Amino acid sequence: MAGKPKEKWSKDVTENSDALDLEAHVFEQHDPHKIAVSLKRSAEASDRRKSSPYRSAMSMLTFYINRAGHNLPDKQKNVLERAKDELRREFGRT
């Protein structure tokens, strides 16, 4: 099939989410705390999300791990999994 290669729909969701305006390259950071703080900030600032800020932030993080996870190095997967715990702490859900 000739023409422009299709981008993955999951990349489009991550970059152009209707619910959250994510900071650029948030999931590429190596500090789980910084990822969690960024997601919290984005979720709390959003007026388009359909759920609580906590659920929206956790959903976006989980979505990214599940969709991009098979292409991520194990080290970055571990960072993102630890970011879930940090996100819980940030929202007082420990």
N, C-alpha and C positions, 0 to 999 in steps of 0.2 A: 504494500500500500504506500503510494507516494504521498509526499506532503509533510507538513509539520508534525513531529511526534506529539502524541497526546501526553499532557502532564497527568500525573496521578491525581485522582479526585481527593485523596487524603491530604496531599500537599496544598491543594486549593482550599480545603476546609481549614487547615491550620493557618494559612496565610490570610484568608479572607472570611474568617468566622463571622456569622451574623450575630452571634451572642457576645463575643469578646474581641476587643482590639488588643492583640498580643504585641508585646515588644518584639522587635526584630531579633531573631536568633535565640529566643529565650530557651528553647530546648537544647541548644548547643552548648550552653554554659556548663561548667564543671563543678559548680557549687550548688548542692541541692537547696540550701537555704535561699540563695539568690533566685533560683527558679521559683520556689514557693512564694517568696515575697512578690515577685513580678506577677505571677498568676493571681495572687490575692488582690494586688493593686488593680489589675485589669478587670477582674470579676466585680470588685466593689465599684469601679468607675462606670461599668456598663449599665445602660438603661434599656438595653435590648434583650438581656438574658431572660429566660422563662422560669428560672429556678433560683434558689438561694445562691449567693456568691460562692459559698463553699462547694455546693454541688456542681456549679458551673465550672469552677476552677479544677476540681478533681476530675470531672468528666473530660475536660480538654486534655489534661495530663494523661489520663488513662487511654483516651483515644489515640494520642500520639504514640504512647508506648505500644499499644496493640497494633497500630497500623505501620509504624516505622520500625518497630522493634526488631524485626527479622533482618533489617539492614544495618542496625546499629552495632558498634563494637560492644562487647560485654561490659567494658568499663563504663561506657556512657549509659547503658541500660541500668547498671547498678546505681549510677548517679540519679537517674530519673525515678527509680524505685524508692530511693532514699528521699527524693523530693516529695513523695506522697506523705511520708511521715512528717516532714517539715511543714507541709501544707496543713496537715491535721493539727500540728502544734500552733501554727499561725492563727488558725481559727478556733483554738481552744478545744479541740476534739480529741485529746489524748486519752 
